[in-house]
Amino acid sequence: MKLWTIQHKEAYLRMLRDGVLRADNAHLFCEDDFLTAYNWMSQQMCLRVSKPPHGVQYPVWLYHTWEGKRKRPDMRQSYAATGTPIVLLTVEIPDEKVLLSDFDLWSMVMNECYLSTSEEDAFPHSPEETCESWNKIFDLSCSPYYPSSLSIQATVWEVQKEWVRKAEFFTAR
């Protein structure tokens, strides 16, 4: 499966040296704000894909579809701080190692909100029901109640060096 990921240049250089790119807990995008969501996605990876390699706690994030098209993401959408050297990697990863989910609906998980499917379903729910509702992000048929920009994200436990097809270097703006 062809995917794209935006990484810090240092992470890419470490992958070239070590042969594998893995999420570095010291440089997570979520820090403390979205830890519940990242832990939940890690659990889903265990249930739906496989257990992580030894020492790996969080998956690497990639893009499958950007704004409804199978294309690389817009580099102007990078979350890196201005002036940060980054790299866009085009990779080819075996399908069975990838978990796809709706990029936009992922924000509901990050904000710990109940993901309803209709206006009638939008009343307060228990924490357990809220967590269960997040499974809807894996239904890529796009519920009409939550119109999506059709951006699909992917998570994998690691990116192996031999999966990289192209590396494009940029400086974040």
C-alpha positions, 0 to 999 in steps of 0.5 A: 500500500502506498502511503506518505508520512511527514517526519522530522529530518532527524527521525529520517536520518535515524531510520537510515542508520537503524533501518527502521522508523518508530514513534519516539515517545519523547517527540509525540505530537500529542504530548499530554493533551491527547494521550488517551487518544494515542493509547486508544489507537495503540490498543486498536492496533493490537486488536486489529493489526498485531502486537507492537515490536518490543519497546514500541508503544505508539504507532507511526502516522501516515496518510493514505488519502488526502482531500479525497484523492490518493495523493501526498499531503499538502506540505503546508499542512505540516504540524512542525514548528516554523523553520524545522527541517522535515521530510515527506516519505513516500513508502510502500507498506504491506497491507496487513501491517496498516490500520486505516481510519478517517482523519477528520473523525480522529479529532473526535477521539482526540477530543474524547467526544462521543461519535454519534451517527445521527442527531437523535444519538447526540445526547450525553453518553457514558465514558464506555459508550463514548470510547466504543463510539470511536470505532466508527472512525474505521468505517471508511464508508463516511456516515452522512451525519459526519461528512468527511473531507475524505482524508484517510490516515494510516497507522503502522508500528514501524516503517522499515527503511526498505519500504521507502520509495522517495524522500523529499526534504522541506523546511516547515513554514 
